[in-house]
Every structure is written in structure tokens, then in C-alpha cells.
Amino acid sequence: MRNKKGPVVDSEEQVAANANPEEQLQASTGADPGGIDASMRACIRETMTEMTAHVTKAIDEKLAPVLDLLKKHGDQLLSHESRLAESERRIAALEDAVDPTTTRVATLETTVQHLTERIDDLENRGRRKNVRILGLPENVEGTNPTRFFERWLPEVLQIETKDGRIKLERAHRTLGQKPPPTQRPRPVLVRFHNYQDKQRVMNASWELGRKEEVVKHGDATVNFFQDLSAAVIRKRKGYDAVKKRLRLLGADYRQLYPALLKITFRGSSKVCNNPEEAVHYADSLGAPPLPGE
């Protein structure tokens, strides 16, 4: 079989096809290759220079705002970094200064608390021989309250004395404007000459209360309380709710100094140191809840 062959290309045409563009241009125009090459290179360089200038200018115009913004943000970051470093330094210095101050404040708080308790204790010791009488109508003591209460107290509380009187140092109404008849009378403060006499009065008052008997002056009910500081009174008020529950239960209770509550029920007694302990004990005894709880 005969082999098929492609068209035969003249060797000169093949050489011309493989020549570079400059040679082709030279062949077609017959111009000097050296001169054409130099002019084209110059033209290309000029064109490239112009294009580069235009591109650079366009890029610069686009990047200029970005660069300005970056510079601005960079300056701000440097400023923030400097301020943060200064803040950290000052905070560290304050912490170093606060550490010993905190310890000192804690020590001072402990000292103040201790001194407050001591002052309160001294105040209550100064009131040990005082009794506060509530509910006694105004003016019944007359112009000489001390003499009136020296004989009235043993009489209404059924206390035996040698001559029918208890020696007092003084007796007076609490400071304040005299209230109208429709309002509660002012309390009376009585200071005994002997602490034992004061204690006899308080025991007699407590016994009457335990027997559900009351002291009367006319139609007014009179109550007797130990004269205490405001701080102790606030602590004792914390027992008010549990006292009401104990009364509903029928249990006996007695307030002990400074703010303790002794509860007696069916032959057993317990001294509670705080209202929470008293509530737990009342719950264990089955004390009913207050209405509305």
C-alpha cells in the first residue's frame, strides 16, 4: 500500500515561518533591522513608562485615604498602648498601696466592733438598776414621782418590805412633750437604790404574767420591762414573731440578758441564742404558724 504524505513545504517558506517578528518585518519591508529594533524599543519604553505612571498615580490616589486612615489608627493604637501601660502602672501602684490598707481596715473594723460591744455593755450595766414602766396614765404620780413609786410598786406587785416601800434613787417620765389623753402615755423610768430590789420587782412582774394576771391602774394595763440600750432592744425585737407562736402553743418564755430567749414547755427548757434558733425550737415543739404565714 502506498503511504500518504502531507503537502511538501518549500524549505524557504519553512524558514520564513520560523523567523522572529523582527526578521519577518525586515523581510516584508526590506528595512534595516537595527533601526527598527531601536525605534520599537524606545516606543515600548515610552508607552510602558506612561502606563506605569498612570497606574502608579491611580493606585496612589486610591491608597492615599487608606494609608492616611491606617496612619491615624496606628497613632491612636500607640496612644492607647501608652495610656494602657500608664493605667496598668497606676493600678499596680494602687494595688500595692491598697493591700496593707485593706488589712488595716479589717483590723479597724474588728476594733470598732469590739469597742461598740464594750460601750453597749457598759451602757446596759449603767441601766441595770432601771425599770421601764409602760401604760401608766399621765399625772398619776403627782408632783413627787419618786415617793409615789416607792410605795406603789410593792403594793401592786405584792412585794413584802419592812416599811411598805422600796428605796428608789429617782423616777420620772421619759423626755418628750406630754401627749393628749387620747394617746399612749409616756413611759416611766425608775432607778432603784439596790439592784436586788429591782430584781424583786422584775421577778414579781414576771410571775404575774406567767399566771396571766395583769397590773392595773384604773382601766389602764401597766407593764414592767428592764431598761435596755437601743441596740439590745433591736436584737430582742427579732423574737417578736416566735413569741406570738409560743403564746399560741401555750409555752412559757422569758427574755434573758442581753438578747436570749428561754422557752419552757411541758417541763423542758431551752435557752435560744438568736431568733433563728428559737424558730427551729418552736417548730420542733409544734408551735402553730401565725395567721397569714
For each residue, the residues with C-beta under 8 A, 3 or more apart:
1:
2:
3:
4:
5: 8
6:
7:
8: 5
9: 13 14
10: 13 14
11: 14 15
12: 15 16
13: 9 10 16 17
14: 9 10 11 17 18
15: 11 12 18 19
16: 12 13 19 24 27
17: 13 14
18: 14 15
19: 15 16 23 24 27
20: 23 24
21: 24 25
22: 25 26 33 36 37
23: 19 20 26 27 33
24: 16 19 20 21 27 28
25: 21 22 28 29 31 36
26: 22 23 29 30 31 32 33 36
27: 16 19 23 24 30
28: 24 25
29: 25 26
30: 26 27
31: 25 26 35 36
32: 26 35 36
33: 22 23 26 36 37
34: 37 38
35: 31 32 38 39
36: 22 25 26 31 32 33 39 40
37: 22 33 34 40 41
38: 34 35 41 42
39: 35 36 42 43
40: 36 37 43 44
41: 37 38 44 45
42: 38 39 45 46
43: 39 40 46 47
44: 40 41 47 48
45: 41 42 48 49
46: 42 43 49 50
47: 43 44 50 51
48: 44 45 51 52
49: 45 46 52 53
50: 46 47 53 54
51: 47 48 54 55
52: 48 49 55 56
53: 49 50 56 57
54: 50 51 57 58
55: 51 52 58 59
56: 52 53 59 60
57: 53 54 60 61
58: 54 55 61 62
59: 55 56 62 63
60: 56 57 63 64
61: 57 58 64
62: 58 59 65 66
63: 59 60 66 67
64: 60 61 67 68
65: 62 68 69
66: 62 63 69 70
67: 63 64 70 71
68: 64 65 71 72
69: 65 66 72 73
70: 66 67 73 74
71: 67 68 74 75
72: 68 69 75 76
73: 69 70 76 77
74: 70 71 77 78
75: 71 72 78 79
76: 72 73 79 80
77: 73 74 80 81
78: 74 75 81 82
79: 75 76 82 83
80: 76 77 83 84
81: 77 78 84 85
82: 78 79 85 86
83: 79 80 86 87
84: 80 81 87 88
85: 81 82 88 89
86: 82 83 89 90
87: 83 84 90 91
88: 84 85 91 92
89: 85 86 92 93
90: 86 87 93 94
91: 87 88 94 95
92: 88 89 95 96
93: 89 90 96 97
94: 90 91 97 98
95: 91 92 98 99
96: 92 93 99
97: 93 94 100 101
98: 94 95 101 102
99: 95 96 102 103
100: 97 103 104
101: 97 98 104 105
102: 98 99 105 106
103: 99 100 106 107
104: 100 101 107 108
105: 101 102 108 109
106: 102 103 109 110
107: 103 104 110 111
108: 104 105 111 112
109: 105 106 112 113
110: 106 107 113 114
111: 107 108 114 115
112: 108 109 115 116
113: 109 110 116 117
114: 110 111 117 118
115: 111 112 118 119
116: 112 113 119 120
117: 113 114 120 121
118: 114 115 121 122
119: 115 116 122 123
120: 116 117 123 124 229 231 232
121: 117 118 124 125 258
122: 118 119 125 126
123: 119 120 126 127 229
124: 120 121 127 128 228 229 232 257 258
125: 121 122 128
126: 122 123
127: 123 124 130 226 227 228 229
128: 124 125 195 198
129: 169 191 192 193 194 195 198
130: 127 189 190 191 192 198 226 227
131: 189 190 192 198 201 202 224 225 226 227
132: 187 188 189 190 224 225 226 227
133: 136 187 188 189 190 222 223 224 225
134: 187 188 222 223 224 225
135: 184 185 217 220 221 222 223
136: 133 140 141 185 188 217 220 222
137: 140 185 217 218 220
138: 173 178 179 181 185 186
139: 142
140: 136 137 148 217
141: 136 144 145 148 149 171 188
142: 139 145 148
143:
144: 141 147 148
145: 141 142 148 149 171 172 173 188
146: 149 150 168 169 170 171
147: 144 150 151
148: 140 141 142 144 145 151 152 171
149: 141 145 146 152 153 168 171 188 190
150: 146 147 153 165 166 167 168
151: 147 148 154 155 164 165
152: 148 149 155 156
153: 149 150 156 157 159 166 190 201
154: 151 157 158 159 160 161 164 165 166
155: 151 152 158 164
156: 152 153 215 217 222
157: 153 154 201 204 205 208 215
158: 154 155 204
159: 153 154 166 200 201 204
160: 154
161: 154 164 165 166
162:
163:
164: 151 154 155 161
165: 150 151 154 161
166: 150 153 154 159 161 192 197 200 201
167: 150 192 193 194 197
168: 146 149 150 171 190 191 192 193
169: 129 146 191 192 193
170: 146 190 191
171: 141 145 146 148 149 168 188 189 190 191
172: 145 188 189
173: 138 145 176 186 187 188 189
174: 186 187 188 189
175:
176: 173 186
177:
178: 138 186
179: 138 183 184 185 186
180: 183
181: 138
182:
183: 179 180
184: 135 179
185: 135 136 137 138 179 220
186: 138 173 174 176 178 179
187: 132 133 134 173 174
188: 132 133 134 136 141 145 149 171 172 173 174
189: 130 131 132 133 171 172 173 174 227
190: 130 131 132 133 149 153 168 170 171
191: 129 130 168 169 170 171
192: 129 130 131 166 167 168 169 195 197 198 201
193: 129 167 168 169 197
194: 129 167 197 198
195: 128 129 192 198 199
196: 199 200
197: 166 167 192 193 194 200 201
198: 128 129 130 131 192 194 195 201 202
199: 195 196 202 203
200: 159 166 196 197 203 204
201: 131 153 157 159 166 192 197 198 204 205 224
202: 131 198 199 205 206 224 226
203: 199 200 206 207
204: 157 158 159 200 201 207 208
205: 157 201 202 208 209 215 223 224
206: 202 203 209 210 254
207: 203 204 210 211
208: 157 204 205 211 213 214 215
209: 205 206 212 213 214
210: 206 207 252
211: 207 208
212: 209
213: 208 209
214: 208 209 221 222
215: 156 157 205 208 221 222 223 224
216: 219 220 221 222
217: 135 136 137 140 156 220 222
218: 137
219: 216
220: 135 136 137 185 216 217
221: 135 214 215 216
222: 133 134 135 136 156 214 215 216 217
223: 133 134 135 205 215
224: 131 132 133 134 201 202 205 215
225: 131 132 133 134 228
226: 127 130 131 132 202 257
227: 127 130 131 132 189
228: 124 127 225 232 233 236 258
229: 120 123 124 127 232 233
230: 233 234
231: 120 234 235
232: 120 124 228 229 235 236 257 258 259
233: 228 229 230 236 237
234: 230 231 237 238
235: 231 232 238 258 259
236: 228 232 233 239 255 259
237: 233 234 240
238: 234 235 259 274 275
239: 236 242 243 255 259 261 275 278
240: 237 243 244
241: 244 245 275 279 290
242: 239 245 246 261 275 278 279 282 287
243: 239 240 246 247 253 261
244: 240 241 247 248 290
245: 241 242 248 249 282 287 288 289 290
246: 242 243 249 251 252 253 263 265 282 287
247: 243 244 250 251
248: 244 245 287 288 290
249: 245 246 265 282 285 286 287 288
250: 247 265
251: 246 247 263 264 265 282 285 287
252: 210 246 263 264 265
253: 243 246 261 262 263 264
254: 206 261 262 264
255: 236 239 259 260 261 262
256: 260 261 262 271
257: 124 226 232 260
258: 121 124 228 232 235
259: 232 235 236 238 239 255 274
260: 255 256 257 271 272 273
261: 239 242 243 253 254 255 256 271 272 275 278
262: 253 254 255 256 269 270 271 272
263: 246 251 252 253 269 270 271 272 278 281 282 285
264: 251 252 253 254 267 268 269
265: 246 249 250 251 252 268 285
266:
267: 264
268: 264 265
269: 262 263 264
270: 262 263 281
271: 256 260 261 262 263
272: 260 261 262 263 275 277 278 281
273: 260 277
274: 238 259 277 278
275: 238 239 241 242 261 272 278 279
276: 279 280
277: 272 273 274 280 281
278: 239 242 261 263 272 274 275 281 282
279: 241 242 275 276 282 283
280: 276 277 283 284
281: 263 270 272 277 278 284 285
282: 242 245 246 249 251 263 278 279 285 287
283: 279 280 286 287
284: 280 281
285: 249 251 263 265 281 282
286: 249 283
287: 242 245 246 248 249 251 282 283
288: 245 248 249
289: 245 293
290: 241 244 245 248 293
291:
292:
293: 289 290
